Amino acid sequence: MKTRLLILSIHPAPYRDSTFLEIFRRGKIEVAIRFFFPLDVGHREWDWALPEFASKNLSLCLPFFKKDKLHLSVIKEFKRKCYDVVLIPGYSRATSVAAIALCEIYHLPYILSVDSFRYGEMHSKKITWWTAMRRNILKRSAAIWVPGKASRDYLISQYVPSRKIFEGAYCYDTKSLNNTLLSFKSNRTEIRKSLGLSEESFVFLTVGNMIPTRRYLTLVKAFEKASVFLDSDLILIGDGPDHFSIASLIQSSGMSHIRLFHSVPFGELASYYAASDAYVHPGAEPFSTATELAAIAGLPIVATPRVGYVHDLIKQGIQPLLCDIDDVDALQLNLRKLIVNRKFAAELGRHTASIAIQRNAQWAAEELENAVYFAKFG
């Protein structure tokens, strides 16, 4: 009899659906996927299409402390008593905590899917009630599924045994995505023209939620200095609390070579990557699928060590251009280094892509299957 896995997931997502689809195709374990969508949406700008695999939305829920929701439908799933292992997301806290409690009640092993990463705090000894509770949950979990190596290293620093940590929680269908990128690259001239970019310009791209930890205001200031007397443009895509401040800074400085866009559907993002020459992440993020997409697209990466995906690149032999998170001068220097040495930039991008495409849905599916077997059999 196949092992039966209940997957609780926030919503369909391009960096998870390919792995879930591969799990169905492989047929080694029996999977039931339950989304909290559409009540917990996440990226509202994405094109929400039904995934290519069987799934169900858990719609019955109650508001919980204003910003959270408790999906009562999850209780019905446990009452069925037809699962061997449960995969629980680190978000939608009220529902996730309820699922953990139900696993304890029904004596079901559970896998946590988390993306924790604290650069500079890898070996922190400070213990609070929250860290104590979190460590207890991590200890009681049967396995943990993380995006990549930064989260793995962080959890090990929190005394989680390495053997119970598996990677691939965020992973694209790199083959399909690469084909899409190649298609857009064949129309690069037209795409650039539609964006008001010249063929000669060296274009930087950054994509993500515009929140203070991403340091987009710092990027705008650094780019303004780095691009002096050079033909270069910067594209910023995203929404969030810093969007207005960034727009105001660009307008007040008269920087016509910086283009700020609101969030775009995922299906359209590839065109912006295809039109760009390099990718920048000036802040902090536990993983950053947007940076991974840039690597797959063959773009050289300018980033800080506080970007989780950067650690995957470094451990696989890639050396992105790095700077400290608040070092504007170093960021400026790295940007300028690529603008003036385009051959170096192109070579770094090609090398990055050759490594990035090795993270694929087949690998991620195998990692999740191994996590399930470990959770069930130890």
Phi, psi and omega per residue, in radians:
M1 nan 2.351 -3.119
K2 -1.240 2.578 3.022
T3 -1.168 2.356 -3.078
R4 -1.821 2.113 -3.077
L5 -1.983 2.225 2.993
L6 -1.705 2.074 3.108
I7 -1.807 2.056 3.006
L8 -1.719 2.162 -3.072
S9 -2.407 2.593 -3.064
I10 -1.136 -0.888 -3.089
H11 -2.866 2.873 3.022
P12 -1.021 2.541 -3.132
A13 -2.707 2.439 -3.110
P14 -1.109 -0.389 -3.137
Y15 -1.615 0.092 3.028
R16 -2.210 -0.622 -3.012
D17 -1.045 -0.620 3.137
S18 -1.104 -0.636 3.116
T19 -1.219 -0.778 3.123
F20 -1.092 -0.703 3.113
L21 -1.101 -0.694 3.118
E22 -1.152 -0.627 3.074
I23 -1.052 -0.774 3.099
F24 -1.092 -0.757 -3.107
R25 -1.124 -0.703 -3.106
R26 -1.207 -0.642 3.053
G27 1.202 0.339 -3.118
K28 -1.398 -0.498 3.067
I29 -2.250 2.729 3.123
E30 -1.618 2.174 -2.985
V31 -2.093 2.378 2.975
A32 -2.146 2.095 -3.088
I33 -1.868 2.234 -3.123
R34 -2.172 2.003 -3.138
F35 -1.608 2.558 2.992
F36 -1.453 -0.185 3.080
F37 -1.090 2.566 0.095
P38 -1.606 0.107 -3.099
L39 -1.309 -0.562 2.991
D40 -1.937 1.786 -2.972
V41 -1.650 -0.814 -3.076
G42 1.458 -1.918 -3.128
H43 -1.437 1.670 -3.073
R44 -1.245 -0.298 -3.094
E45 -1.445 -0.198 -3.074
W46 -1.246 2.747 3.010
D47 -1.348 1.957 -3.084
W48 -1.589 1.705 3.086
A49 -1.883 2.671 3.091
L50 -1.124 2.359 3.112
P51 -1.153 2.835 -3.078
E52 -1.455 0.353 3.137
F53 -2.407 2.845 -3.138
A54 -1.153 2.336 3.135
S55 -2.751 3.004 -3.114
K56 -2.561 2.467 3.086
N57 -1.632 2.352 3.069
L58 -1.633 1.804 -2.976
S59 -1.685 -0.430 -3.073
L60 -1.359 1.982 -3.131
C61 -2.667 2.922 3.114
L62 -2.178 2.543 3.038
P63 -1.077 2.545 -3.096
F64 -2.447 1.918 -3.100
F65 0.887 0.852 3.023
K66 1.152 -1.077 -3.015
K67 -1.543 -0.255 -3.064
D68 -1.881 2.947 3.107
K69 -2.420 2.545 3.078
L70 -1.960 1.918 -3.112
H71 -1.450 1.758 -3.091
L72 -1.162 -0.399 -3.124
S73 -1.079 -0.389 -3.106
V74 -1.125 -0.474 3.130
I75 -1.087 -0.694 3.135
K76 -1.076 -0.641 -3.123
E77 -1.097 -0.684 -3.134
F78 -1.295 -0.549 3.134
K79 -1.172 -0.341 3.120
R80 -1.160 -0.480 3.115
K81 0.942 0.740 -3.113
C82 -2.134 0.351 -3.130
Y83 -2.105 2.641 3.101
D84 -1.775 -0.550 -3.095
V85 -2.503 2.602 3.122
V86 -2.181 2.346 3.041
L87 -1.767 2.157 -3.035
I88 -2.083 2.260 -3.135
P89 -1.343 2.739 3.130
G90 -1.429 -0.132 3.123
Y91 -1.826 -3.056 -3.015
S92 0.864 1.105 -2.905
R93 -0.974 -0.782 -3.090
A94 -1.049 -0.803 3.136
T95 -1.184 -0.689 -3.131
S96 -1.147 -0.738 3.094
V97 -1.121 -0.696 3.093
A98 -1.086 -0.707 3.129
A99 -1.134 -0.693 3.093
I100 -1.084 -0.767 3.123
A101 -1.082 -0.717 3.132
L102 -1.161 -0.629 3.079
C103 -1.094 -0.696 3.111
E104 -1.145 -0.724 -3.126
I105 -1.137 -0.759 -3.082
Y106 -1.623 0.102 3.098
H107 0.984 0.810 3.101
L108 -1.850 2.283 3.056
P109 -1.185 2.473 -3.127
Y110 -2.230 2.592 3.079
I111 -1.889 2.233 3.057
L112 -1.602 2.397 3.025
S113 -1.906 1.862 -3.049
V114 -2.328 2.790 3.122
D115 -2.276 0.617 -3.105
S116 -1.084 2.450 3.103
F117 -2.816 2.115 3.126
R118 -2.198 1.582 3.132
Y119 -1.105 2.294 3.128
G120 1.507 -0.091 3.137
E121 -2.193 0.421 -3.034
M122 -1.063 -0.488 -3.080
H123 -2.191 0.595 3.131
S124 -1.111 2.348 -3.119
K125 -1.756 -0.090 -3.092
K126 -1.194 2.248 -3.117
I127 -2.019 2.154 3.047
T128 -2.056 3.053 3.129
W129 -1.095 -0.593 -3.122
W130 -1.248 -0.756 3.134
T131 -1.161 -0.608 3.112
A132 -1.134 -0.775 3.124
M133 -1.147 -0.735 -3.136
R134 -1.098 -0.767 3.125
R135 -1.111 -0.619 3.113
N136 -1.150 -0.713 3.102
I137 -1.128 -0.760 3.120
L138 -1.082 -0.676 -3.133
K139 -1.170 -0.699 -3.087
R140 -1.375 -0.332 3.105
S141 -1.143 2.549 -3.119
A142 -1.377 -0.489 3.106
A143 -2.817 2.903 3.138
I144 -2.369 2.332 -3.125
W145 -1.966 2.031 -3.047
V146 -2.093 2.840 3.132
P147 -1.148 -0.851 -3.038
G148 -2.780 -2.749 -2.944
K149 -1.296 -0.504 3.121
A150 -1.134 -0.789 3.102
S151 -1.140 -0.681 3.094
R152 -1.029 -0.856 -3.108
D153 -1.107 -0.672 3.130
Y154 -1.120 -0.784 -3.123
L155 -1.134 -0.648 3.074
I156 -1.075 -0.658 3.097
S157 -1.162 -0.353 3.090
Q158 -1.661 0.346 3.035
Y159 1.231 0.446 3.023
V160 -1.504 2.215 3.140
P161 -1.048 2.356 -3.095
S162 -1.025 -0.594 -3.049
R163 -1.129 -0.366 -3.110
K164 -1.726 0.150 3.140
I165 -1.852 2.258 -3.138
F166 -2.229 2.608 -3.041
E167 -1.832 3.020 3.049
G168 1.778 0.214 -3.107
A169 -1.100 -0.536 3.004
Y170 -2.019 2.088 -3.111
C171 -2.805 2.252 3.113
Y172 -1.489 2.845 2.890
D173 -1.398 1.544 -2.967
T174 -1.097 -0.601 -3.131
K175 -1.139 -0.870 3.130
S176 -1.120 -0.742 -3.120
L177 -1.136 -0.690 3.128
N178 -1.114 -0.684 3.103
N179 -1.121 -0.691 3.102
T180 -1.111 -0.756 3.133
L181 -1.107 -0.723 3.116
L182 -1.083 -0.674 3.118
S183 -1.100 -0.771 3.118
F184 -1.190 -0.636 -3.131
K185 -1.116 -0.503 3.104
S186 -1.174 -0.331 3.100
N187 -1.947 0.429 -3.050
R188 -0.981 -0.757 -3.110
T189 -1.059 -0.782 -3.141
E190 -1.175 -0.681 3.136
I191 -1.116 -0.788 3.129
R192 -1.072 -0.731 -3.124
K193 -1.091 -0.680 -3.141
S194 -1.179 -0.422 3.133
L195 -1.647 -0.025 -3.129
G196 1.354 0.480 -3.122
L197 -1.857 2.435 3.090
S198 -1.447 2.792 3.117
E199 -1.182 -0.467 -3.074
E200 -1.448 -0.311 -3.068
S201 -1.211 2.467 3.007
F202 -1.605 2.023 -2.963
V203 -1.862 2.187 3.021
F204 -1.700 2.566 3.133
L205 -2.274 2.499 2.945
T206 -2.493 2.446 -3.063
V207 -2.361 2.335 3.065
G208 2.790 3.020 3.076
N209 -1.135 2.254 -3.062
M210 -1.518 1.436 3.140
I211 -2.086 2.773 -3.041
P212 -0.936 -0.643 -3.094
T213 -1.169 -0.277 3.126
R214 -1.460 -0.264 3.029
R215 1.045 0.706 -3.136
Y216 -1.234 -0.526 3.059
L217 -1.110 -0.679 3.070
T218 -1.089 -0.704 3.135
L219 -1.095 -0.770 -3.131
V220 -1.049 -0.765 3.139
K221 -1.139 -0.731 -3.136
A222 -1.179 -0.710 -3.121
F223 -1.164 -0.653 3.133
E224 -0.995 -0.712 3.138
K225 -1.355 -0.683 -3.069
A226 -1.171 -0.517 -3.028
S227 -1.633 0.090 -3.130
V228 -1.041 2.212 3.134
F229 1.142 0.258 3.122
L230 -2.175 2.603 -3.125
D231 -1.504 1.696 -3.075
S232 -2.655 2.617 3.110
D233 -2.295 2.745 3.079
L234 -2.212 2.264 3.067
I235 -1.958 2.195 3.058
L236 -2.035 2.248 -3.124
I237 -2.200 2.208 3.079
G238 2.691 2.929 3.074
D239 -2.173 2.889 3.124
G240 2.548 3.123 -3.043
P241 -1.075 -0.434 -3.119
D242 -1.558 -0.075 -3.062
H243 -1.035 -0.788 -3.108
F244 -1.126 -0.748 -3.131
S245 -1.114 -0.687 3.122
I246 -1.148 -0.775 3.119
A247 -1.063 -0.718 -3.138
S248 -1.147 -0.716 3.129
L249 -1.118 -0.762 3.135
I250 -1.097 -0.764 -3.104
Q251 -1.173 -0.785 -3.100
S252 -1.181 -0.491 -3.124
S253 -1.567 -0.152 -3.139
G254 1.123 0.592 -3.084
M255 -1.524 1.526 -3.094
S256 -1.259 -0.274 -3.137
H257 -1.578 0.212 3.019
I258 -2.040 2.150 -3.099
R259 -1.994 2.146 -3.100
L260 -1.914 2.185 -3.137
F261 -2.128 2.649 2.956
H262 -1.298 2.980 -3.137
S263 -0.993 2.536 3.134
V264 -2.117 2.725 3.084
P265 -0.988 2.576 -3.085
F266 -0.992 -0.650 -3.119
G267 -1.086 -0.370 -3.138
E268 -1.662 -0.249 -3.069
L269 -1.057 -0.651 -3.075
A270 -0.999 -0.550 -3.126
S271 -1.153 -0.635 3.115
Y272 -1.221 -0.669 3.089
Y273 -1.141 -0.717 -3.129
A274 -1.142 -0.503 -3.117
A275 -1.484 -0.118 -3.025
S276 -1.784 2.859 -3.127
D277 -1.970 -0.291 -3.139
A278 -2.789 2.805 -3.130
Y279 -2.154 2.482 -3.121
V280 -2.197 2.304 2.954
H281 -2.232 1.728 -3.010
P282 -1.491 0.026 -3.020
G283 -2.185 -2.400 -3.066
A284 -2.232 2.494 3.094
E285 -2.867 2.452 -3.092
P286 -1.013 -0.621 3.106
F287 -2.388 -1.257 3.139
S288 1.594 1.519 3.048
T289 -1.199 -0.425 3.088
A290 -1.150 -0.654 3.087
T291 -1.239 -0.658 3.084
E292 -1.099 -0.703 3.096
L293 -1.059 -0.677 3.090
A294 -1.102 -0.715 3.128
A295 -1.124 -0.739 3.101
I296 -1.093 -0.618 3.137
A297 -1.295 -0.105 3.116
G298 1.421 0.475 3.121
L299 -1.664 2.387 3.019
P300 -1.135 2.573 -3.037
I301 -1.909 2.254 2.954
V302 -1.951 2.140 -3.019
A303 -2.729 -3.074 3.024
T304 -1.964 2.821 3.100
P305 -1.165 -0.108 -3.115
R306 -1.552 0.149 3.042
V307 -1.702 2.054 -3.030
G308 -0.987 -0.765 -3.087
Y309 -1.087 -0.458 3.107
V310 -1.003 -0.622 -3.134
H311 -1.151 -0.635 3.067
D312 -1.085 -0.747 3.130
L313 -1.111 -0.819 -3.102
I314 -1.076 -0.764 -3.103
K315 -1.244 -0.187 3.088
Q316 -1.885 0.279 2.998
G317 1.657 0.105 3.111
I318 -1.683 2.454 3.104
Q319 -2.071 1.534 3.060
P320 -1.068 2.800 3.050
L321 -1.376 1.973 -3.008
L322 -1.928 2.676 3.014
C323 -2.662 2.790 3.082
D324 -1.150 2.709 -2.957
I325 -1.087 -0.519 -3.122
D326 -1.978 0.270 -3.127
D327 -1.592 1.542 -3.088
V328 -1.112 -0.680 -3.109
D329 -1.115 -0.739 3.138
A330 -1.189 -0.685 3.087
L331 -1.091 -0.782 3.107
Q332 -1.014 -0.764 -3.133
L333 -1.113 -0.736 3.139
N334 -1.148 -0.700 3.098
L335 -1.098 -0.802 -3.104
R336 -1.152 -0.599 -3.133
K337 -1.037 -0.683 3.137
L338 -1.319 -0.660 -3.117
I339 -1.085 -0.745 -3.054
V340 -1.493 -0.225 3.130
N341 -2.253 1.324 -3.032
R342 -1.221 -0.501 3.098
K343 -1.148 -0.774 3.084
F344 -1.058 -0.754 3.141
A345 -1.053 -0.795 -3.124
A346 -1.132 -0.710 3.134
E347 -1.149 -0.724 3.114
L348 -1.115 -0.689 3.117
G349 -1.117 -0.749 3.128
R350 -1.121 -0.737 3.122
H351 -1.119 -0.719 3.122
T352 -1.072 -0.763 -3.124
A353 -1.109 -0.669 -3.108
S354 -1.097 -0.501 3.097
I355 -1.512 -0.711 -3.045
A356 -1.081 -0.651 -3.066
I357 -1.233 -0.166 3.122
Q358 -1.299 -0.359 3.028
R359 -1.453 1.750 -3.071
N360 -2.244 3.059 -3.061
A361 -1.113 -0.587 3.140
Q362 -1.111 -0.771 3.113
W363 -1.118 -0.792 -3.110
A364 -1.127 -0.687 3.121
A365 -1.111 -0.719 3.124
E366 -1.136 -0.693 3.095
E367 -1.077 -0.751 3.134
L368 -1.172 -0.727 3.087
E369 -1.032 -0.750 3.126
N370 -1.124 -0.631 3.092
A371 -1.124 -0.701 3.127
V372 -1.128 -0.814 3.137
Y373 -1.098 -0.705 3.132
F374 -1.129 -0.725 -3.136
A375 -1.126 -0.631 -3.075
K376 -1.428 -0.731 -3.020
F377 -1.891 -0.260 3.126
G378 1.366 nan nan
